[in-house]
Amino acid sequence: MRKPRLKLPEPVEDRPTKDPEIDYSAKTPTMGEQIIFGIKLFAAVGIIFLLLWLMEKFAAL
């Protein structure tokens, strides 16, 4: 009588994962986060324009 064949372990891809997969998709920002981002962006652009204006004002002397 023949011996039954040994079962090979399942390939890694077919095994169920023990840990849940991490979701790396982009999250939509909330309204509050969008407002804070807008204020920061406005402030950064304002600072850049202020620096350019000051450089032009004092470089013309």
Buried (B, 14 or more C-beta within 10 A) or exposed (E): EEEEEEEEEEEEEEEEEEEEEEEEEEEEEEEEEEEEEEEEEEEEEEEEEEEEEEEEEEEEE
